[in-house]
Amino acid sequence: MAAPCPPHLSDRFPYLPQQSGYNKRLRKASELIGHLIRHLATDTGAWTGDVWVVDSTPVECTRSRETVKRSDLAGWAQYG
């Protein structure tokens, strides 16, 4: 059974699979998606560059200024 599609998009998406159908298709395509991601990654300069850009939540190192001064990360990590 197809999931409902908003009326203004029904001509572009005549059939939308439900979650179980979507998950089956995604699992079958996982190897292909992995190859595509690797191809796109190796095709960019970031793959061979010496600078990596990471998007993540900052990791707290310490809570006090005194601990920051004694830390091995002093000079590399900022307070807070």
Distance bins in CASP14 RR format, pairs under 12 A and 6 or more apart:
PFRMAT RR
TARGET T0000
AUTHOR 0000-0000-0000
RMODE 2
METHOD distances of the structure
MODEL  1
1 15 0 0 0 0 0 1 0 0 0 0 0
1 16 0 0 0 0 0 1 0 0 0 0 0
1 17 0 0 0 0 1 0 0 0 0 0 0
1 18 1 0 0 1 0 0 0 0 0 0 0
1 19 0 0 0 0 0 1 0 0 0 0 0
1 20 0 0 0 0 0 1 0 0 0 0 0
1 21 0 0 0 0 0 1 0 0 0 0 0
2 10 0 0 0 0 0 1 0 0 0 0 0
2 13 0 0 0 0 1 0 0 0 0 0 0
2 14 0 0 0 0 1 0 0 0 0 0 0
2 15 1 0 1 0 0 0 0 0 0 0 0
2 16 1 0 1 0 0 0 0 0 0 0 0
2 17 1 0 0 1 0 0 0 0 0 0 0
2 18 1 0 0 1 0 0 0 0 0 0 0
2 21 0 0 0 0 0 1 0 0 0 0 0
2 22 0 0 0 0 0 1 0 0 0 0 0
3 9 0 0 0 0 0 1 0 0 0 0 0
3 10 0 0 0 0 0 1 0 0 0 0 0
3 13 0 0 0 0 1 0 0 0 0 0 0
3 14 0 0 0 0 0 1 0 0 0 0 0
3 15 0 0 0 0 1 0 0 0 0 0 0
3 16 1 0 1 0 0 0 0 0 0 0 0
3 17 1 0 0 1 0 0 0 0 0 0 0
3 18 1 0 1 0 0 0 0 0 0 0 0
3 19 0 0 0 0 1 0 0 0 0 0 0
3 20 0 0 0 0 0 1 0 0 0 0 0
3 21 0 0 0 0 1 0 0 0 0 0 0
3 22 0 0 0 0 1 0 0 0 0 0 0
4 10 0 0 0 0 1 0 0 0 0 0 0
4 13 0 0 0 0 0 1 0 0 0 0 0
4 15 0 0 0 0 0 1 0 0 0 0 0
4 16 1 0 0 1 0 0 0 0 0 0 0
4 18 0 0 0 0 0 1 0 0 0 0 0
5 11 0 0 0 0 1 0 0 0 0 0 0
5 12 0 0 0 0 1 0 0 0 0 0 0
5 13 1 0 1 0 0 0 0 0 0 0 0
5 14 1 0 0 1 0 0 0 0 0 0 0
5 15 0 0 0 0 1 0 0 0 0 0 0
5 16 1 0 1 0 0 0 0 0 0 0 0
5 17 0 0 0 0 0 1 0 0 0 0 0
5 18 0 0 0 0 0 1 0 0 0 0 0
6 12 0 0 0 0 0 1 0 0 0 0 0
6 13 0 0 0 0 1 0 0 0 0 0 0
6 16 0 0 0 0 1 0 0 0 0 0 0
7 13 0 0 0 0 0 1 0 0 0 0 0
9 15 0 0 0 0 0 1 0 0 0 0 0
9 16 0 0 0 0 1 0 0 0 0 0 0
10 16 0 0 0 0 1 0 0 0 0 0 0
15 21 0 0 0 0 0 1 0 0 0 0 0
15 22 0 0 0 0 0 1 0 0 0 0 0
15 25 0 0 0 0 0 1 0 0 0 0 0
16 22 0 0 0 0 1 0 0 0 0 0 0
16 25 0 0 0 0 0 1 0 0 0 0 0
17 23 0 0 0 0 1 0 0 0 0 0 0
17 24 0 0 0 0 1 0 0 0 0 0 0
17 25 1 0 0 1 0 0 0 0 0 0 0
17 26 0 0 0 0 0 1 0 0 0 0 0
18 24 0 0 0 0 0 1 0 0 0 0 0
18 25 0 0 0 0 0 1 0 0 0 0 0
19 25 0 0 0 0 0 1 0 0 0 0 0
19 26 0 0 0 0 0 1 0 0 0 0 0
20 26 0 0 0 0 0 1 0 0 0 0 0
20 27 0 0 0 0 0 1 0 0 0 0 0
21 27 0 0 0 0 1 0 0 0 0 0 0
21 28 0 0 0 0 0 1 0 0 0 0 0
21 29 0 0 0 0 0 1 0 0 0 0 0
22 28 0 0 0 0 0 1 0 0 0 0 0
22 29 0 0 0 0 0 1 0 0 0 0 0
23 29 0 0 0 0 0 1 0 0 0 0 0
23 30 0 0 0 0 0 1 0 0 0 0 0
24 30 0 0 0 0 0 1 0 0 0 0 0
25 32 0 0 0 0 0 1 0 0 0 0 0
25 33 0 0 0 0 0 1 0 0 0 0 0
26 32 0 0 0 0 0 1 0 0 0 0 0
26 33 0 0 0 0 1 0 0 0 0 0 0
26 34 0 0 0 0 0 1 0 0 0 0 0
27 33 0 0 0 0 0 1 0 0 0 0 0
29 35 0 0 0 0 0 1 0 0 0 0 0
29 36 0 0 0 0 1 0 0 0 0 0 0
29 37 0 0 0 0 0 1 0 0 0 0 0
30 36 0 0 0 0 0 1 0 0 0 0 0
30 37 0 0 0 0 0 1 0 0 0 0 0
31 37 0 0 0 0 0 1 0 0 0 0 0
31 38 0 0 0 0 0 1 0 0 0 0 0
32 38 0 0 0 0 0 1 0 0 0 0 0
32 39 0 0 0 0 0 1 0 0 0 0 0
33 39 0 0 0 0 0 1 0 0 0 0 0
33 40 0 0 0 0 0 1 0 0 0 0 0
34 40 0 0 0 0 1 0 0 0 0 0 0
34 41 0 0 0 0 1 0 0 0 0 0 0
34 42 0 0 0 0 0 1 0 0 0 0 0
35 41 0 0 0 0 0 1 0 0 0 0 0
35 42 0 0 0 0 0 1 0 0 0 0 0
36 42 0 0 0 0 0 1 0 0 0 0 0
36 43 0 0 0 0 0 1 0 0 0 0 0
37 43 0 0 0 0 0 1 0 0 0 0 0
37 44 0 0 0 0 0 1 0 0 0 0 0
37 47 0 0 0 0 0 1 0 0 0 0 0
38 44 0 0 0 0 0 1 0 0 0 0 0
38 47 0 0 0 0 1 0 0 0 0 0 0
39 47 0 0 0 0 0 1 0 0 0 0 0
40 46 0 0 0 0 0 1 0 0 0 0 0
40 47 0 0 0 0 1 0 0 0 0 0 0
41 47 1 0 1 0 0 0 0 0 0 0 0
41 48 0 0 0 0 0 1 0 0 0 0 0
41 49 0 0 0 0 0 1 0 0 0 0 0
41 52 0 0 0 0 0 1 0 0 0 0 0
42 48 0 0 0 0 1 0 0 0 0 0 0
42 49 0 0 0 0 0 1 0 0 0 0 0
44 53 0 0 0 0 0 1 0 0 0 0 0
45 51 0 0 0 0 1 0 0 0 0 0 0
45 52 0 0 0 0 0 1 0 0 0 0 0
45 53 0 0 0 0 0 1 0 0 0 0 0
46 52 1 0 0 1 0 0 0 0 0 0 0
46 53 1 0 0 1 0 0 0 0 0 0 0
46 54 0 0 0 0 0 1 0 0 0 0 0
58 77 0 0 0 0 1 0 0 0 0 0 0
58 78 0 0 0 0 1 0 0 0 0 0 0
58 79 0 0 0 0 0 1 0 0 0 0 0
58 80 0 0 0 0 1 0 0 0 0 0 0
59 73 0 0 0 0 0 1 0 0 0 0 0
59 77 0 0 0 0 1 0 0 0 0 0 0
59 80 0 0 0 0 0 1 0 0 0 0 0
60 67 0 0 0 0 0 1 0 0 0 0 0
60 68 0 0 0 0 0 1 0 0 0 0 0
60 71 0 0 0 0 0 1 0 0 0 0 0
60 73 0 0 0 0 0 1 0 0 0 0 0
60 77 0 0 0 0 1 0 0 0 0 0 0
60 78 0 0 0 0 0 1 0 0 0 0 0
60 79 0 0 0 0 0 1 0 0 0 0 0
60 80 1 0 0 1 0 0 0 0 0 0 0
61 67 0 0 0 0 1 0 0 0 0 0 0
61 68 1 0 0 1 0 0 0 0 0 0 0
61 69 0 0 0 0 0 1 0 0 0 0 0
61 70 0 0 0 0 0 1 0 0 0 0 0
61 71 1 0 0 1 0 0 0 0 0 0 0
61 72 0 0 0 0 1 0 0 0 0 0 0
61 73 1 0 1 0 0 0 0 0 0 0 0
61 74 0 0 0 0 1 0 0 0 0 0 0
61 75 0 0 0 0 0 1 0 0 0 0 0
61 76 0 0 0 0 1 0 0 0 0 0 0
61 77 1 0 1 0 0 0 0 0 0 0 0
61 78 0 0 0 0 1 0 0 0 0 0 0
61 79 0 0 0 0 1 0 0 0 0 0 0
61 80 1 0 0 1 0 0 0 0 0 0 0
62 68 1 0 1 0 0 0 0 0 0 0 0
62 69 0 0 0 0 1 0 0 0 0 0 0
62 70 0 0 0 0 1 0 0 0 0 0 0
62 71 1 0 0 1 0 0 0 0 0 0 0
62 72 0 0 0 0 0 1 0 0 0 0 0
62 73 0 0 0 0 1 0 0 0 0 0 0
62 74 0 0 0 0 0 1 0 0 0 0 0
62 77 0 0 0 0 1 0 0 0 0 0 0
62 78 0 0 0 0 0 1 0 0 0 0 0
62 79 1 0 0 1 0 0 0 0 0 0 0
62 80 1 0 0 1 0 0 0 0 0 0 0
63 71 0 0 0 0 0 1 0 0 0 0 0
63 79 0 0 0 0 1 0 0 0 0 0 0
63 80 0 0 0 0 1 0 0 0 0 0 0
64 70 0 0 0 0 1 0 0 0 0 0 0
64 71 0 0 0 0 0 1 0 0 0 0 0
64 79 0 0 0 0 1 0 0 0 0 0 0
64 80 0 0 0 0 1 0 0 0 0 0 0
65 71 0 0 0 0 0 1 0 0 0 0 0
65 74 0 0 0 0 0 1 0 0 0 0 0
65 78 0 0 0 0 0 1 0 0 0 0 0
65 79 1 0 1 0 0 0 0 0 0 0 0
65 80 0 0 0 0 1 0 0 0 0 0 0
66 74 0 0 0 0 0 1 0 0 0 0 0
66 79 0 0 0 0 0 1 0 0 0 0 0
67 73 0 0 0 0 0 1 0 0 0 0 0
67 74 0 0 0 0 1 0 0 0 0 0 0
67 77 0 0 0 0 0 1 0 0 0 0 0
67 79 0 0 0 0 1 0 0 0 0 0 0
67 80 0 0 0 0 0 1 0 0 0 0 0
68 74 1 0 0 1 0 0 0 0 0 0 0
68 75 0 0 0 0 1 0 0 0 0 0 0
68 76 0 0 0 0 0 1 0 0 0 0 0
68 77 1 0 0 1 0 0 0 0 0 0 0
68 78 0 0 0 0 1 0 0 0 0 0 0
68 79 1 0 1 0 0 0 0 0 0 0 0
68 80 0 0 0 0 1 0 0 0 0 0 0
69 75 0 0 0 0 1 0 0 0 0 0 0
69 77 0 0 0 0 0 1 0 0 0 0 0
69 79 0 0 0 0 1 0 0 0 0 0 0
71 77 1 0 0 1 0 0 0 0 0 0 0
71 78 0 0 0 0 0 1 0 0 0 0 0
71 79 0 0 0 0 0 1 0 0 0 0 0
71 80 0 0 0 0 0 1 0 0 0 0 0
73 79 0 0 0 0 0 1 0 0 0 0 0
73 80 0 0 0 0 0 1 0 0 0 0 0
END
